[in-house]
Amino acid sequence: MTKNLNKPSDEEILKSQIDMDLVTKLLKSNITTYQISKMTGVNLGNLFQIRNGKRKIRNLKITTAYLLSEYAKKIGIK
């Protein structure tokens, strides 16, 4: 199991490449919502809303998109 991600600094986010395709693949994967939340620190309720279609991926906060993108990269989603 990988260690959960630390909250990124503004500088880390600005220098990063957020891959929304990876975020989408992660959220459509068989990885449990609980596991994604636990490993990224992203609110479990927010993830459930996205996965259930009550919230759109395009409306994610930049920090949330960053955390999900980085987690997807870390676990090898392509």
PDB file of N, CA, C and O in Angstrom:
ATOM      1  N   MET A   1       0.846  -1.171   0.000  1.00  0.00           N
ATOM      2  CA  MET A   1       0.000   0.000   0.000  1.00  0.00           C
ATOM      3  C   MET A   1       0.897   1.241   0.000  1.00  0.00           C
ATOM      4  O   MET A   1       1.899   1.298   0.712  1.00  0.00           O
ATOM      5  N   THR A   2       0.526   2.210  -0.794  1.00  0.00           N
ATOM      6  CA  THR A   2       1.324   3.423  -0.861  1.00  0.00           C
ATOM      7  C   THR A   2       0.927   4.370   0.256  1.00  0.00           C
ATOM      8  O   THR A   2      -0.207   4.351   0.733  1.00  0.00           O
ATOM      9  N   LYS A   3       1.871   5.193   0.662  1.00  0.00           N
ATOM     10  CA  LYS A   3       1.619   6.189   1.692  1.00  0.00           C
ATOM     11  C   LYS A   3       0.723   7.277   1.124  1.00  0.00           C
ATOM     12  O   LYS A   3       0.828   7.643  -0.047  1.00  0.00           O
ATOM     13  N   ASN A   4      -0.177   7.796   1.993  1.00  0.00           N
ATOM     14  CA  ASN A   4      -1.064   8.836   1.472  1.00  0.00           C
ATOM     15  C   ASN A   4      -0.292  10.111   1.166  1.00  0.00           C
ATOM     16  O   ASN A   4       0.791  10.345   1.703  1.00  0.00           O
ATOM     17  N   LEU A   5      -0.862  10.921   0.304  1.00  0.00           N
ATOM     18  CA  LEU A   5      -0.204  12.123  -0.176  1.00  0.00           C
ATOM     19  C   LEU A   5      -0.326  13.245   0.832  1.00  0.00           C
ATOM     20  O   LEU A   5      -1.355  13.389   1.491  1.00  0.00           O
ATOM     21  N   ASN A   6       0.721  14.035   0.952  1.00  0.00           N
ATOM     22  CA  ASN A   6       0.677  15.215   1.807  1.00  0.00           C
ATOM     23  C   ASN A   6      -0.017  16.339   1.065  1.00  0.00           C
ATOM     24  O   ASN A   6      -0.032  16.371  -0.166  1.00  0.00           O
ATOM     25  N   LYS A   7      -0.595  17.266   1.826  1.00  0.00           N
ATOM     26  CA  LYS A   7      -1.236  18.412   1.201  1.00  0.00           C
ATOM     27  C   LYS A   7      -0.161  19.214   0.462  1.00  0.00           C
ATOM     28  O   LYS A   7       0.850  19.594   1.053  1.00  0.00           O
ATOM     29  N   PRO A   8      -0.378  19.468  -0.813  1.00  0.00           N
ATOM     30  CA  PRO A   8       0.648  20.150  -1.614  1.00  0.00           C
ATOM     31  C   PRO A   8       0.685  21.651  -1.341  1.00  0.00           C
ATOM     32  O   PRO A   8      -0.308  22.259  -0.941  1.00  0.00           O
ATOM     33  N   SER A   9       1.854  22.223  -1.570  1.00  0.00           N
ATOM     34  CA  SER A   9       1.975  23.682  -1.480  1.00  0.00           C
ATOM     35  C   SER A   9       1.468  24.286  -2.785  1.00  0.00           C
ATOM     36  O   SER A   9       1.346  23.593  -3.795  1.00  0.00           O
ATOM     37  N   ASP A  10       1.176  25.573  -2.754  1.00  0.00           N
ATOM     38  CA  ASP A  10       0.749  26.254  -3.977  1.00  0.00           C
ATOM     39  C   ASP A  10       1.813  26.114  -5.068  1.00  0.00           C
ATOM     40  O   ASP A  10       1.492  25.941  -6.244  1.00  0.00           O
ATOM     41  N   GLU A  11       3.071  26.192  -4.667  1.00  0.00           N
ATOM     42  CA  GLU A  11       4.170  26.098  -5.625  1.00  0.00           C
ATOM     43  C   GLU A  11       4.189  24.726  -6.305  1.00  0.00           C
ATOM     44  O   GLU A  11       4.399  24.635  -7.515  1.00  0.00           O
ATOM     45  N   GLU A  12       3.968  23.658  -5.529  1.00  0.00           N
ATOM     46  CA  GLU A  12       3.940  22.309  -6.112  1.00  0.00           C
ATOM     47  C   GLU A  12       2.822  22.187  -7.146  1.00  0.00           C
ATOM     48  O   GLU A  12       3.013  21.611  -8.217  1.00  0.00           O
ATOM     49  N   ILE A  13       1.671  22.728  -6.816  1.00  0.00           N
ATOM     50  CA  ILE A  13       0.530  22.648  -7.728  1.00  0.00           C
ATOM     51  C   ILE A  13       0.810  23.429  -9.007  1.00  0.00           C
ATOM     52  O   ILE A  13       0.529  22.950 -10.106  1.00  0.00           O
ATOM     53  N   LEU A  14       1.362  24.627  -8.863  1.00  0.00           N
ATOM     54  CA  LEU A  14       1.631  25.463 -10.028  1.00  0.00           C
ATOM     55  C   LEU A  14       2.675  24.840 -10.958  1.00  0.00           C
ATOM     56  O   LEU A  14       2.631  25.053 -12.170  1.00  0.00           O
ATOM     57  N   LYS A  15       3.601  24.078 -10.403  1.00  0.00           N
ATOM     58  CA  LYS A  15       4.648  23.448 -11.203  1.00  0.00           C
ATOM     59  C   LYS A  15       4.214  22.101 -11.781  1.00  0.00           C
ATOM     60  O   LYS A  15       4.899  21.539 -12.635  1.00  0.00           O
ATOM     61  N   SER A  16       3.093  21.594 -11.319  1.00  0.00           N
ATOM     62  CA  SER A  16       2.679  20.240 -11.703  1.00  0.00           C
ATOM     63  C   SER A  16       1.949  20.203 -13.033  1.00  0.00           C
ATOM     64  O   SER A  16       1.567  21.228 -13.597  1.00  0.00           O
ATOM     65  N   GLN A  17       1.774  19.001 -13.501  1.00  0.00           N
ATOM     66  CA  GLN A  17       0.975  18.732 -14.692  1.00  0.00           C
ATOM     67  C   GLN A  17      -0.215  17.890 -14.228  1.00  0.00           C
ATOM     68  O   GLN A  17      -0.090  16.677 -14.056  1.00  0.00           O
ATOM     69  N   ILE A  18      -1.350  18.523 -14.028  1.00  0.00           N
ATOM     70  CA  ILE A  18      -2.540  17.796 -13.607  1.00  0.00           C
ATOM     71  C   ILE A  18      -3.126  17.117 -14.835  1.00  0.00           C
ATOM     72  O   ILE A  18      -3.451  17.770 -15.826  1.00  0.00           O
ATOM     73  N   ASP A  19      -3.255  15.805 -14.758  1.00  0.00           N
ATOM     74  CA  ASP A  19      -3.760  15.022 -15.877  1.00  0.00           C
ATOM     75  C   ASP A  19      -5.204  14.612 -15.583  1.00  0.00           C
ATOM     76  O   ASP A  19      -5.450  13.660 -14.842  1.00  0.00           O
ATOM     77  N   MET A  20      -6.143  15.336 -16.167  1.00  0.00           N
ATOM     78  CA  MET A  20      -7.556  15.081 -15.910  1.00  0.00           C
ATOM     79  C   MET A  20      -8.008  13.748 -16.514  1.00  0.00           C
ATOM     80  O   MET A  20      -8.990  13.171 -16.048  1.00  0.00           O
ATOM     81  N   ASP A  21      -7.313  13.251 -17.535  1.00  0.00           N
ATOM     82  CA  ASP A  21      -7.630  11.925 -18.067  1.00  0.00           C
ATOM     83  C   ASP A  21      -7.347  10.862 -17.007  1.00  0.00           C
ATOM     84  O   ASP A  21      -8.121   9.919 -16.840  1.00  0.00           O
ATOM     85  N   LEU A  22      -6.232  11.022 -16.293  1.00  0.00           N
ATOM     86  CA  LEU A  22      -5.906  10.081 -15.225  1.00  0.00           C
ATOM     87  C   LEU A  22      -6.902  10.181 -14.079  1.00  0.00           C
ATOM     88  O   LEU A  22      -7.284   9.167 -13.494  1.00  0.00           O
ATOM     89  N   VAL A  23      -7.321  11.393 -13.760  1.00  0.00           N
ATOM     90  CA  VAL A  23      -8.319  11.588 -12.707  1.00  0.00           C
ATOM     91  C   VAL A  23      -9.599  10.846 -13.080  1.00  0.00           C
ATOM     92  O   VAL A  23     -10.183  10.148 -12.251  1.00  0.00           O
ATOM     93  N   THR A  24     -10.028  10.998 -14.315  1.00  0.00           N
ATOM     94  CA  THR A  24     -11.236  10.321 -14.789  1.00  0.00           C
ATOM     95  C   THR A  24     -11.075   8.807 -14.719  1.00  0.00           C
ATOM     96  O   THR A  24     -11.973   8.104 -14.256  1.00  0.00           O
ATOM     97  N   LYS A  25      -9.938   8.310 -15.176  1.00  0.00           N
ATOM     98  CA  LYS A  25      -9.694   6.865 -15.131  1.00  0.00           C
ATOM     99  C   LYS A  25      -9.673   6.350 -13.693  1.00  0.00           C
ATOM    100  O   LYS A  25     -10.215   5.284 -13.402  1.00  0.00           O
ATOM    101  N   LEU A  26      -9.053   7.102 -12.806  1.00  0.00           N
ATOM    102  CA  LEU A  26      -9.014   6.720 -11.393  1.00  0.00           C
ATOM    103  C   LEU A  26     -10.425   6.623 -10.829  1.00  0.00           C
ATOM    104  O   LEU A  26     -10.768   5.650 -10.158  1.00  0.00           O
ATOM    105  N   LEU A  27     -11.233   7.630 -11.104  1.00  0.00           N
ATOM    106  CA  LEU A  27     -12.585   7.649 -10.555  1.00  0.00           C
ATOM    107  C   LEU A  27     -13.496   6.599 -11.192  1.00  0.00           C
ATOM    108  O   LEU A  27     -14.518   6.236 -10.611  1.00  0.00           O
ATOM    109  N   LYS A  28     -13.138   6.113 -12.371  1.00  0.00           N
ATOM    110  CA  LYS A  28     -13.912   5.052 -13.020  1.00  0.00           C
ATOM    111  C   LYS A  28     -13.322   3.662 -12.751  1.00  0.00           C
ATOM    112  O   LYS A  28     -13.850   2.653 -13.218  1.00  0.00           O
ATOM    113  N   SER A  29     -12.240   3.624 -12.007  1.00  0.00           N
ATOM    114  CA  SER A  29     -11.562   2.356 -11.730  1.00  0.00           C
ATOM    115  C   SER A  29     -12.302   1.560 -10.657  1.00  0.00           C
ATOM    116  O   SER A  29     -13.293   2.018 -10.089  1.00  0.00           O
ATOM    117  N   ASN A  30     -11.796   0.363 -10.399  1.00  0.00           N
ATOM    118  CA  ASN A  30     -12.368  -0.500  -9.367  1.00  0.00           C
ATOM    119  C   ASN A  30     -11.819  -0.203  -7.977  1.00  0.00           C
ATOM    120  O   ASN A  30     -12.185  -0.878  -7.015  1.00  0.00           O
ATOM    121  N   ILE A  31     -10.957   0.785  -7.856  1.00  0.00           N
ATOM    122  CA  ILE A  31     -10.428   1.167  -6.544  1.00  0.00           C
ATOM    123  C   ILE A  31     -11.567   1.791  -5.755  1.00  0.00           C
ATOM    124  O   ILE A  31     -12.299   2.637  -6.268  1.00  0.00           O
ATOM    125  N   THR A  32     -11.711   1.373  -4.516  1.00  0.00           N
ATOM    126  CA  THR A  32     -12.843   1.860  -3.731  1.00  0.00           C
ATOM    127  C   THR A  32     -12.733   3.355  -3.452  1.00  0.00           C
ATOM    128  O   THR A  32     -11.643   3.920  -3.369  1.00  0.00           O
ATOM    129  N   THR A  33     -13.882   3.959  -3.313  1.00  0.00           N
ATOM    130  CA  THR A  33     -13.940   5.384  -2.978  1.00  0.00           C
ATOM    131  C   THR A  33     -13.240   5.629  -1.658  1.00  0.00           C
ATOM    132  O   THR A  33     -12.523   6.617  -1.501  1.00  0.00           O
ATOM    133  N   TYR A  34     -13.448   4.727  -0.709  1.00  0.00           N
ATOM    134  CA  TYR A  34     -12.798   4.851   0.596  1.00  0.00           C
ATOM    135  C   TYR A  34     -11.277   4.830   0.447  1.00  0.00           C
ATOM    136  O   TYR A  34     -10.583   5.641   1.061  1.00  0.00           O
ATOM    137  N   GLN A  35     -10.761   3.913  -0.358  1.00  0.00           N
ATOM    138  CA  GLN A  35      -9.310   3.810  -0.553  1.00  0.00           C
ATOM    139  C   GLN A  35      -8.741   5.077  -1.184  1.00  0.00           C
ATOM    140  O   GLN A  35      -7.700   5.575  -0.756  1.00  0.00           O
ATOM    141  N   ILE A  36      -9.418   5.591  -2.190  1.00  0.00           N
ATOM    142  CA  ILE A  36      -8.956   6.831  -2.827  1.00  0.00           C
ATOM    143  C   ILE A  36      -8.943   7.956  -1.820  1.00  0.00           C
ATOM    144  O   ILE A  36      -7.976   8.714  -1.747  1.00  0.00           O
ATOM    145  N   SER A  37     -10.001   8.075  -1.045  1.00  0.00           N
ATOM    146  CA  SER A  37     -10.090   9.124  -0.034  1.00  0.00           C
ATOM    147  C   SER A  37      -8.979   8.984   1.005  1.00  0.00           C
ATOM    148  O   SER A  37      -8.317   9.959   1.361  1.00  0.00           O
ATOM    149  N   LYS A  38      -8.788   7.767   1.478  1.00  0.00           N
ATOM    150  CA  LYS A  38      -7.774   7.507   2.501  1.00  0.00           C
ATOM    151  C   LYS A  38      -6.375   7.852   2.012  1.00  0.00           C
ATOM    152  O   LYS A  38      -5.573   8.424   2.750  1.00  0.00           O
ATOM    153  N   MET A  39      -6.093   7.504   0.777  1.00  0.00           N
ATOM    154  CA  MET A  39      -4.745   7.695   0.262  1.00  0.00           C
ATOM    155  C   MET A  39      -4.470   9.115  -0.231  1.00  0.00           C
ATOM    156  O   MET A  39      -3.312   9.525  -0.311  1.00  0.00           O
ATOM    157  N   THR A  40      -5.514   9.862  -0.558  1.00  0.00           N
ATOM    158  CA  THR A  40      -5.314  11.217  -1.093  1.00  0.00           C
ATOM    159  C   THR A  40      -5.683  12.322  -0.099  1.00  0.00           C
ATOM    160  O   THR A  40      -5.205  13.451  -0.208  1.00  0.00           O
ATOM    161  N   GLY A  41      -6.525  11.987   0.856  1.00  0.00           N
ATOM    162  CA  GLY A  41      -7.021  13.008   1.773  1.00  0.00           C
ATOM    163  C   GLY A  41      -8.206  13.774   1.205  1.00  0.00           C
ATOM    164  O   GLY A  41      -8.685  14.721   1.830  1.00  0.00           O
ATOM    165  N   VAL A  42      -8.687  13.381   0.033  1.00  0.00           N
ATOM    166  CA  VAL A  42      -9.842  14.027  -0.574  1.00  0.00           C
ATOM    167  C   VAL A  42     -11.088  13.547   0.166  1.00  0.00           C
ATOM    168  O   VAL A  42     -11.215  12.364   0.482  1.00  0.00           O
ATOM    169  N   ASN A  43     -12.001  14.467   0.438  1.00  0.00           N
ATOM    170  CA  ASN A  43     -13.216  14.190   1.184  1.00  0.00           C
ATOM    171  C   ASN A  43     -13.989  13.034   0.560  1.00  0.00           C
ATOM    172  O   ASN A  43     -14.257  13.026  -0.642  1.00  0.00           O
ATOM    173  N   LEU A  44     -14.341  12.066   1.389  1.00  0.00           N
ATOM    174  CA  LEU A  44     -15.052  10.880   0.937  1.00  0.00           C
ATOM    175  C   LEU A  44     -16.398  11.237   0.305  1.00  0.00           C
ATOM    176  O   LEU A  44     -16.771  10.675  -0.725  1.00  0.00           O
ATOM    177  N   GLY A  45     -17.115  12.157   0.912  1.00  0.00           N
ATOM    178  CA  GLY A  45     -18.411  12.580   0.376  1.00  0.00           C
ATOM    179  C   GLY A  45     -18.292  13.194  -1.008  1.00  0.00           C
ATOM    180  O   GLY A  45     -19.124  12.943  -1.879  1.00  0.00           O
ATOM    181  N   ASN A  46     -17.255  13.999  -1.209  1.00  0.00           N
ATOM    182  CA  ASN A  46     -17.043  14.605  -2.530  1.00  0.00           C
ATOM    183  C   ASN A  46     -16.790  13.531  -3.583  1.00  0.00           C
ATOM    184  O   ASN A  46     -17.305  13.612  -4.699  1.00  0.00           O
ATOM    185  N   LEU A  47     -15.997  12.531  -3.226  1.00  0.00           N
ATOM    186  CA  LEU A  47     -15.715  11.454  -4.171  1.00  0.00           C
ATOM    187  C   LEU A  47     -16.977  10.664  -4.503  1.00  0.00           C
ATOM    188  O   LEU A  47     -17.198  10.301  -5.658  1.00  0.00           O
ATOM    189  N   PHE A  48     -17.806  10.397  -3.489  1.00  0.00           N
ATOM    190  CA  PHE A  48     -19.068   9.694  -3.740  1.00  0.00           C
ATOM    191  C   PHE A  48     -19.960  10.512  -4.676  1.00  0.00           C
ATOM    192  O   PHE A  48     -20.588   9.954  -5.576  1.00  0.00           O
ATOM    193  N   GLN A  49     -20.018  11.818  -4.470  1.00  0.00           N
ATOM    194  CA  GLN A  49     -20.846  12.666  -5.331  1.00  0.00           C
ATOM    195  C   GLN A  49     -20.374  12.638  -6.779  1.00  0.00           C
ATOM    196  O   GLN A  49     -21.187  12.603  -7.702  1.00  0.00           O
ATOM    197  N   ILE A  50     -19.072  12.653  -6.972  1.00  0.00           N
ATOM    198  CA  ILE A  50     -18.516  12.602  -8.336  1.00  0.00           C
ATOM    199  C   ILE A  50     -18.835  11.253  -8.966  1.00  0.00           C
ATOM    200  O   ILE A  50     -19.297  11.182 -10.104  1.00  0.00           O
ATOM    201  N   ARG A  51     -18.583  10.189  -8.216  1.00  0.00           N
ATOM    202  CA  ARG A  51     -18.812   8.851  -8.761  1.00  0.00           C
ATOM    203  C   ARG A  51     -20.287   8.565  -9.015  1.00  0.00           C
ATOM    204  O   ARG A  51     -20.614   7.740  -9.868  1.00  0.00           O
ATOM    205  N   ASN A  52     -21.176   9.227  -8.295  1.00  0.00           N
ATOM    206  CA  ASN A  52     -22.612   9.019  -8.480  1.00  0.00           C
ATOM    207  C   ASN A  52     -23.242  10.033  -9.423  1.00  0.00           C
ATOM    208  O   ASN A  52     -24.462  10.056  -9.586  1.00  0.00           O
ATOM    209  N   GLY A  53     -22.415  10.875 -10.047  1.00  0.00           N
ATOM    210  CA  GLY A  53     -22.908  11.833 -11.030  1.00  0.00           C
ATOM    211  C   GLY A  53     -23.579  13.066 -10.462  1.00  0.00           C
ATOM    212  O   GLY A  53     -24.195  13.829 -11.206  1.00  0.00           O
ATOM    213  N   LYS A  54     -23.474  13.277  -9.158  1.00  0.00           N
ATOM    214  CA  LYS A  54     -24.088  14.459  -8.543  1.00  0.00           C
ATOM    215  C   LYS A  54     -23.158  15.664  -8.554  1.00  0.00           C
ATOM    216  O   LYS A  54     -23.568  16.785  -8.253  1.00  0.00           O
ATOM    217  N   ARG A  55     -21.923  15.421  -8.900  1.00  0.00           N
ATOM    218  CA  ARG A  55     -20.921  16.484  -9.021  1.00  0.00           C
ATOM    219  C   ARG A  55     -20.070  16.168 -10.234  1.00  0.00           C
ATOM    220  O   ARG A  55     -19.786  15.003 -10.512  1.00  0.00           O
ATOM    221  N   LYS A  56     -19.664  17.195 -10.952  1.00  0.00           N
ATOM    222  CA  LYS A  56     -18.902  16.995 -12.184  1.00  0.00           C
ATOM    223  C   LYS A  56     -17.396  17.096 -11.916  1.00  0.00           C
ATOM    224  O   LYS A  56     -16.936  17.903 -11.108  1.00  0.00           O
ATOM    225  N   ILE A  57     -16.656  16.250 -12.623  1.00  0.00           N
ATOM    226  CA  ILE A  57     -15.197  16.260 -12.493  1.00  0.00           C
ATOM    227  C   ILE A  57     -14.636  17.630 -12.858  1.00  0.00           C
ATOM    228  O   ILE A  57     -13.689  18.103 -12.228  1.00  0.00           O
ATOM    229  N   ARG A  58     -15.209  18.260 -13.857  1.00  0.00           N
ATOM    230  CA  ARG A  58     -14.687  19.557 -14.304  1.00  0.00           C
ATOM    231  C   ARG A  58     -14.829  20.647 -13.242  1.00  0.00           C
ATOM    232  O   ARG A  58     -14.209  21.703 -13.364  1.00  0.00           O
ATOM    233  N   ASN A  59     -15.631  20.411 -12.204  1.00  0.00           N
ATOM    234  CA  ASN A  59     -15.816  21.396 -11.137  1.00  0.00           C
ATOM    235  C   ASN A  59     -14.937  21.140  -9.920  1.00  0.00           C
ATOM    236  O   ASN A  59     -15.128  21.762  -8.875  1.00  0.00           O
ATOM    237  N   LEU A  60     -13.975  20.229 -10.046  1.00  0.00           N
ATOM    238  CA  LEU A  60     -13.071  19.953  -8.932  1.00  0.00           C
ATOM    239  C   LEU A  60     -12.199  21.165  -8.632  1.00  0.00           C
ATOM    240  O   LEU A  60     -11.832  21.919  -9.533  1.00  0.00           O
ATOM    241  N   LYS A  61     -11.873  21.343  -7.362  1.00  0.00           N
ATOM    242  CA  LYS A  61     -10.881  22.348  -6.997  1.00  0.00           C
ATOM    243  C   LYS A  61      -9.534  21.882  -7.530  1.00  0.00           C
ATOM    244  O   LYS A  61      -9.303  20.686  -7.703  1.00  0.00           O
ATOM    245  N   ILE A  62      -8.671  22.817  -7.782  1.00  0.00           N
ATOM    246  CA  ILE A  62      -7.356  22.486  -8.335  1.00  0.00           C
ATOM    247  C   ILE A  62      -6.588  21.558  -7.396  1.00  0.00           C
ATOM    248  O   ILE A  62      -5.942  20.615  -7.853  1.00  0.00           O
ATOM    249  N   THR A  63      -6.652  21.814  -6.107  1.00  0.00           N
ATOM    250  CA  THR A  63      -5.943  20.969  -5.146  1.00  0.00           C
ATOM    251  C   THR A  63      -6.454  19.535  -5.205  1.00  0.00           C
ATOM    252  O   THR A  63      -5.665  18.591  -5.165  1.00  0.00           O
ATOM    253  N   THR A  64      -7.763  19.369  -5.301  1.00  0.00           N
ATOM    254  CA  THR A  64      -8.357  18.031  -5.376  1.00  0.00           C
ATOM    255  C   THR A  64      -7.932  17.335  -6.661  1.00  0.00           C
ATOM    256  O   THR A  64      -7.545  16.167  -6.633  1.00  0.00           O
ATOM    257  N   ALA A  65      -7.999  18.028  -7.769  1.00  0.00           N
ATOM    258  CA  ALA A  65      -7.575  17.450  -9.047  1.00  0.00           C
ATOM    259  C   ALA A  65      -6.101  17.054  -8.993  1.00  0.00           C
ATOM    260  O   ALA A  65      -5.718  15.999  -9.498  1.00  0.00           O
ATOM    261  N   TYR A  66      -5.286  17.893  -8.385  1.00  0.00           N
ATOM    262  CA  TYR A  66      -3.858  17.608  -8.240  1.00  0.00           C
ATOM    263  C   TYR A  66      -3.650  16.321  -7.445  1.00  0.00           C
ATOM    264  O   TYR A  66      -2.911  15.435  -7.872  1.00  0.00           O
ATOM    265  N   LEU A  67      -4.306  16.223  -6.286  1.00  0.00           N
ATOM    266  CA  LEU A  67      -4.140  15.048  -5.434  1.00  0.00           C
ATOM    267  C   LEU A  67      -4.579  13.770  -6.140  1.00  0.00           C
ATOM    268  O   LEU A  67      -3.906  12.743  -6.049  1.00  0.00           O
ATOM    269  N   LEU A  68      -5.691  13.835  -6.833  1.00  0.00           N
ATOM    270  CA  LEU A  68      -6.179  12.659  -7.549  1.00  0.00           C
ATOM    271  C   LEU A  68      -5.259  12.290  -8.703  1.00  0.00           C
ATOM    272  O   LEU A  68      -4.985  11.111  -8.930  1.00  0.00           O
ATOM    273  N   SER A  69      -4.784  13.286  -9.428  1.00  0.00           N
ATOM    274  CA  SER A  69      -3.869  13.046 -10.538  1.00  0.00           C
ATOM    275  C   SER A  69      -2.562  12.421 -10.047  1.00  0.00           C
ATOM    276  O   SER A  69      -2.063  11.463 -10.638  1.00  0.00           O
ATOM    277  N   GLU A  70      -2.023  12.961  -8.979  1.00  0.00           N
ATOM    278  CA  GLU A  70      -0.773  12.440  -8.429  1.00  0.00           C
ATOM    279  C   GLU A  70      -0.944  11.017  -7.917  1.00  0.00           C
ATOM    280  O   GLU A  70      -0.056  10.183  -8.093  1.00  0.00           O
ATOM    281  N   TYR A  71      -2.070  10.738  -7.291  1.00  0.00           N
ATOM    282  CA  TYR A  71      -2.331   9.387  -6.792  1.00  0.00           C
ATOM    283  C   TYR A  71      -2.451   8.402  -7.959  1.00  0.00           C
ATOM    284  O   TYR A  71      -1.906   7.299  -7.911  1.00  0.00           O
ATOM    285  N   ALA A  72      -3.157   8.808  -8.989  1.00  0.00           N
ATOM    286  CA  ALA A  72      -3.292   7.950 -10.171  1.00  0.00           C
ATOM    287  C   ALA A  72      -1.919   7.642 -10.765  1.00  0.00           C
ATOM    288  O   ALA A  72      -1.642   6.502 -11.139  1.00  0.00           O
ATOM    289  N   LYS A  73      -1.064   8.654 -10.849  1.00  0.00           N
ATOM    290  CA  LYS A  73       0.304   8.433 -11.362  1.00  0.00           C
ATOM    291  C   LYS A  73       1.067   7.486 -10.453  1.00  0.00           C
ATOM    292  O   LYS A  73       1.760   6.586 -10.927  1.00  0.00           O
ATOM    293  N   LYS A  74       0.938   7.689  -9.139  1.00  0.00           N
ATOM    294  CA  LYS A  74       1.682   6.903  -8.164  1.00  0.00           C
ATOM    295  C   LYS A  74       1.315   5.413  -8.218  1.00  0.00           C
ATOM    296  O   LYS A  74       2.170   4.553  -8.013  1.00  0.00           O
ATOM    297  N   ILE A  75       0.044   5.117  -8.494  1.00  0.00           N
ATOM    298  CA  ILE A  75      -0.371   3.714  -8.508  1.00  0.00           C
ATOM    299  C   ILE A  75      -0.319   3.107  -9.913  1.00  0.00           C
ATOM    300  O   ILE A  75      -0.661   1.940 -10.104  1.00  0.00           O
ATOM    301  N   GLY A  76       0.109   3.902 -10.886  1.00  0.00           N
ATOM    302  CA  GLY A  76       0.371   3.367 -12.219  1.00  0.00           C
ATOM    303  C   GLY A  76      -0.809   3.339 -13.169  1.00  0.00           C
ATOM    304  O   GLY A  76      -0.817   2.561 -14.123  1.00  0.00           O
ATOM    305  N   ILE A  77      -1.799   4.169 -12.926  1.00  0.00           N
ATOM    306  CA  ILE A  77      -2.911   4.255 -13.885  1.00  0.00           C
ATOM    307  C   ILE A  77      -2.404   4.958 -15.133  1.00  0.00           C
ATOM    308  O   ILE A  77      -1.720   5.979 -15.050  1.00  0.00           O
ATOM    309  N   LYS A  78      -2.747   4.401 -16.295  1.00  0.00           N
ATOM    310  CA  LYS A  78      -2.275   4.985 -17.561  1.00  0.00           C
ATOM    311  C   LYS A  78      -3.417   5.208 -18.493  1.00  0.00           C
ATOM    312  O   LYS A  78      -3.219   5.692 -19.608  1.00  0.00           O
TER     313      LYS A  78
END
